[in-house]
């Protein structure tokens, strides 16, 4: 949603956060539908982000779901 702009506009940081969180269940997600690969989505998204945006997204994912 955030990567496509469906949630009120494109928000790469928020999208990266959610794809990062999805990585925990990556194998189950891919088994369900191979088109939904969070690792590939992260790579595509990161290509258009700067280091600060990626850092903020990773921090947001950590706060949302501490390891």
N, C-alpha and C positions, 0 to 999 in steps of 0.2 A: 504494500500500500504506500509506504513512505518512499520507496524507490521509484514508484511509478507516478507519484503525485496524487494518489487517490485520497489521501488523508489530509486534505487541506493544503496541498502543495508539496513539491519535492523537498525532502529533508534527508540528505545523505547521511548525516550523523545518526539520526534515529533509525534509518534503514539499516545501517551498518551494525548498530546495537542489536537489532532484532535478528539479523542474519548471524551475528556472533552467538547469540543465545541459541539459535536453531542448530548450531554446529554440534551441540551435545547429542542431538537425536538425528544426526546426518544420515546414518545408515537406514534408519526407519523411514525417514522422509523420502530418500531415494528409492527405497523398496516400494513405497506407496506409489510414487510417480517420479520417474527419473528426470523429468523436466524441472523438478523443484530441487535443485542441488544448491544448498546454502554456501558451499565452498566456492562454486563457480560464481554465484551471485556476489559474494564478498570480493572476489577478484575483479569482477566487472565494475563494481561500485568503487573500490579502492583506487582504480585507475584514474578516476576523476576527482579524487580527494587529496587534500594536502595532509602533511603529518599531524598537524594540530587537530584537524577534524577527526582523523583516525584515532588519535590519543583520547579525545573527548568521547568518542563512541565506545571505545574499549572501557574507559572509566565508567561510563553510564551502564554498560552491561555488567560490570563488576558490582556496582552499587545495587542494580536490580536483582541480581542473583549471585551473592557472594559465593566464592568457591570453597 
